[in-house]
Amino acid sequence: MAGPEYESPLPAAPPAVLVLDRPPETRAEVELLCARLGELVRHSAPGPVTVDVGAAQRPVLAMVETLARLRLAARRLGREMRLRNTGGELAGVLAGAGLDEVLTAPVTLRLEPGGEPEEGEQPLGVQERVEPGDAPG
């Protein structure tokens, strides 16, 4: 008589970790990173997404925009995002842009009404109106 058959347990899914080795140079590269993040989330264990920026040597403003977009992509997928290996320069750039707490703390991102302009549209700004009889500026 044969013994009971045992199924081997499935291996645990790895955590979602995205390593950025350089700032993306085009908007298309940012979109590819967001798509890659989505694939990582679909094949990873529950929990926050970790973005390792230790290898990114040039903490330019493009990196800040990329991190903000990745954070938004993670939130849309129901995940928080954490940064790992933020160096002094990148931390300074994030602080200078006012995003150090938003991008480094695991907090819920709150969007203000109005959101972002759709692709191809100009953002709305303040428009001055000149009243008849006003002296030119």
C-alpha positions as CSV (number, residue, x, y, z in Angstrom):
1,M,0.0,0.0,0.0
2,A,1.4,3.3,-1.0
3,G,1.7,6.2,1.4
4,P,-0.1,9.5,1.1
5,E,1.2,11.8,-1.6
6,Y,2.5,15.1,-0.4
7,E,2.6,18.2,-2.5
8,S,5.6,20.3,-2.0
9,P,4.7,23.8,-0.9
10,L,5.0,26.6,-3.5
11,P,8.0,28.8,-3.0
12,A,7.2,32.1,-1.3
13,A,6.9,35.1,-3.7
14,P,9.8,37.5,-3.4
15,P,9.3,41.1,-2.2
16,A,8.9,43.7,-4.9
17,V,12.3,45.5,-5.3
18,L,13.1,47.8,-8.3
19,V,16.7,48.9,-8.7
20,L,17.3,52.2,-10.4
21,D,20.9,52.4,-11.7
22,R,20.5,55.8,-13.4
23,P,17.9,58.5,-13.9
24,P,15.7,57.8,-17.0
25,E,16.4,60.1,-19.9
26,T,13.0,60.1,-21.6
27,R,9.4,59.9,-20.7
28,A,9.1,56.6,-22.5
29,E,11.8,55.2,-20.1
30,V,9.7,56.4,-17.1
31,E,6.6,54.6,-18.6
32,L,8.7,51.4,-19.0
33,L,9.8,51.6,-15.4
34,C,6.2,52.0,-14.2
35,A,5.2,49.0,-16.3
36,R,8.1,47.0,-14.9
37,L,7.0,48.0,-11.4
38,G,3.5,46.7,-12.2
39,E,5.0,43.3,-13.3
40,L,7.1,43.2,-10.1
41,V,3.9,43.8,-8.0
42,R,2.0,41.1,-9.8
43,H,4.7,38.5,-9.1
44,S,5.7,39.5,-5.6
45,A,4.6,39.0,-2.0
46,P,2.2,41.5,-0.5
47,G,3.7,44.6,1.1
48,P,5.4,47.7,0.1
49,V,7.4,48.1,-3.1
50,T,11.1,49.0,-2.5
51,V,12.9,51.2,-4.9
52,D,16.7,51.0,-4.5
53,V,18.3,54.2,-5.7
54,G,21.8,53.5,-4.4
55,A,23.4,53.0,-7.8
56,A,21.9,56.2,-9.3
57,Q,24.9,58.4,-9.2
58,R,23.3,61.6,-10.6
59,P,20.4,62.7,-8.4
60,V,18.9,65.1,-10.9
61,L,15.4,66.5,-11.0
62,A,14.5,63.8,-13.5
63,M,15.0,61.2,-10.8
64,V,12.7,63.1,-8.5
65,E,10.0,63.1,-11.2
66,T,10.6,59.4,-11.8
67,L,10.3,58.5,-8.1
68,A,7.0,60.5,-7.9
69,R,5.6,58.7,-10.9
70,L,6.7,55.3,-9.5
71,R,5.0,56.2,-6.2
72,L,1.8,57.0,-8.0
73,A,2.0,53.8,-10.0
74,A,2.5,51.8,-6.7
75,R,-0.4,53.5,-5.1
76,R,-2.6,52.7,-8.1
77,L,-1.7,49.1,-7.6
78,G,-2.6,49.3,-3.9
79,R,1.0,49.3,-2.6
80,E,3.1,51.7,-0.6
81,M,6.6,52.6,-1.9
82,R,9.8,52.9,0.1
83,L,13.1,54.1,-1.0
84,R,16.3,52.3,-0.1
85,N,19.9,53.7,-0.2
86,T,19.0,57.3,-0.7
87,G,22.4,59.0,-0.6
88,G,23.1,62.5,0.7
89,E,22.9,64.2,-2.7
90,L,19.6,62.5,-3.6
91,A,18.2,63.2,-0.2
92,G,19.2,66.9,-0.7
93,V,17.5,67.1,-4.1
94,L,14.3,65.5,-2.7
95,A,14.3,68.0,0.2
96,G,14.9,70.9,-2.2
97,A,11.9,69.8,-4.2
98,G,9.8,69.4,-1.0
99,L,9.3,65.7,-1.6
100,D,11.6,64.2,1.0
101,E,8.9,63.3,3.4
102,V,6.4,62.3,0.7
103,L,8.8,59.9,-1.1
104,T,10.7,58.5,1.9
105,A,7.9,58.1,4.4
106,P,5.4,55.3,4.1
107,V,2.4,57.6,4.1
108,T,-0.8,57.6,2.0
109,L,-0.5,59.9,-1.0
110,R,-3.4,62.4,-1.0
111,L,-4.4,63.9,-4.3
112,E,-6.0,67.4,-4.4
113,P,-9.1,67.9,-6.6
114,G,-8.1,68.7,-10.2
115,G,-5.3,66.3,-10.5
116,E,-2.8,66.5,-13.3
117,P,-3.5,67.7,-16.9
118,E,-4.1,65.0,-19.4
119,E,-1.3,64.2,-21.8
120,G,-1.0,66.9,-24.5
121,E,-2.9,69.5,-22.5
122,Q,-1.4,72.5,-20.9
123,P,-1.7,72.9,-17.2
124,L,-4.1,75.5,-16.1
125,G,-2.5,78.6,-14.6
126,V,-3.4,82.0,-13.3
127,Q,-4.7,84.2,-16.0
128,E,-4.7,87.9,-15.6
129,R,-7.6,89.9,-16.9
130,V,-7.1,93.6,-17.6
131,E,-10.1,95.8,-16.7
132,P,-10.9,98.7,-19.0
133,G,-9.4,101.9,-17.6
134,D,-6.5,100.1,-15.8
135,A,-3.1,101.6,-16.4
136,P,-0.6,99.3,-18.1
137,G,1.7,97.5,-15.6
